[in-house]
Amino acid sequence: MKRKPTNSVTELVKTIAREVFNEVIDKAKADIMEEVWNEFCVFNSKRKRLTPYVYDRGGQSWTFVEDALLRNEIGEAIQEIATTHERTAGAIVSRIKQKELIQKDYERR
C-alpha cells in the first residue's frame, strides 16, 4: 500500500486509522450481504447452490433486499436478473434507471 511520505506522526496515524477503518467497513458490508443472501435463499439441490426464493413480484413494491441484490447483479444478462427477481425485463431496466445504477453513455456528452 503506497502512502504519501510525511514527517508527522499524527498524519501517519490518521492515514493508517483510515485504512483500517475502510477495511473493517468493507468486511462488514460483505458479511451483511452474505447474511441477507442466506436469509432470503434456499438450497437448490439440483444446482447445488443457494438460489433466491421464488416470489411472484410483478406489480409489487421493490424491497431493500431486492435493490441490494440488483446492485450486485449489474453486468449479468437482464433476462437472468428478471427471472431471479420474478419480474419482467422492462421492470428490471426501469429500476436500474430509477436507481441510477449505471451511467448512461449518452449523458456523458
Order of alpha helices (4+ residues) and beta strands (2+ residues): alpha-beta-beta-alpha-alpha-alpha
